[in-house]
Amino acid sequence: MSYSVRAFPLCRPVGELMAFVAELQGPRRAEAEAAYRRYGVLYDSWHLQHTPHGPWVLVVTMVESRAKIAEYAASTGPFEVWFKSTILELSGCDPNEMPFGPPTTEILEWTSAKMAATCAGIE
């Protein structure tokens, strides 16, 4: 498993981001869930952060294998085209070129003993 954490500047109004999220959680939920499964996504969370430089969207994703990400970048299915074009419009970042968003480097990780035991199935 692998985590990806990325930050996207929001180039469009927050309302457009929220409309996109509403589509993913509403009428396009089944398509989104199928895409998550297709590309080995185990967990995905999005966070809106207001900064002095404007709003940013922070995304945390856990995938089974980073190898599936190349499949996502190359995908041309109707849902993927809609999803990636909306991400490009909202953030200016092209998921066909940078499927995991702007590159990041993990510089700190901390896990509580309780979390480690839970993940190991010991608790």
Disulfide bonds with the S-S distance in Angstrom:
none
